[in-house]
């Protein structure tokens, strides 16, 4: 999915460490994969700087995704 999204996400699709973390977080659930990919897409070129350590901090499943989303929202609203 990452490679099909084109630049800059196509670069992430070539990184086994990133793909492995996305699988850990989503367990292959298409909804979660899409949420994470869309989250990266809106970040533009910043998306290419994603590191596996950034994803390791997140718990797997919807709970982990929304906890991270809420944390990001609080920073924006700050």
N, C-alpha and C positions, 0 to 999 in steps of 0.2 A: 504494500500500500504506500509506503514512504517513497519508493522509487517512482511510482506512478504519479505522485503529486507534483513532481518536477522540482525545480530549484526553489528553495534551498533544501527541501526535505529529502531529495534524492540522495544527497550526500550521507544523511543519517541512515538510510536504508542499506548502505554498504558497510556500516559499522556493526559488527556482530555483537559487540558489548551493548550497544544501544538497543538493538533488536531483542537481545536476550532480556534486558530489563523491561522493555515494553511487554514482552510475553509474560514475564513474572507478574507484572502489574495487572495485566488483563486476562491471563490464562487463555488467550485467544478469543475472548468474547468480542464479537464485532462491534458492539456498542462502545465498549471501553477503548478498543483500539481507535475507533473513530474519534472519540472524545480527546484522547491524547494527541492524535495526529492533527485534529483541528486546532487544538491549543497551541501546538508548535507552529502551524501554518500562519496563524494571525501574528506571530512574533516576527515574521519576515526573516531577514538575514540573521537575526539573533538566534534563530532556531538551529543553525549550523553549529553554534557554540555549545550545544547541549552535551553534558558529560554524564557518564553512567552514575557518578556520585550524586548528581542532582535527582536522579530517579530512585536511587537506593533509599533515600530518606522517606519515600512514600510507601504507605502500606498498600498491599494488593487489594483489588476489588473496588466497587463503587464508593465504599466508605473512605478509602484512601484518596481516591480521585477528588471527591467533594471536600475532604478536609484540606487538601492542597489548594483547591479552587477557592475555598473560603479564606484561607491564609493570604492568597494573592489579592483577593478582593479587599481585605482589611488593609493591606499595604496601599492599594490604590486609593481607598477612601481616606486613609490616614490622617 
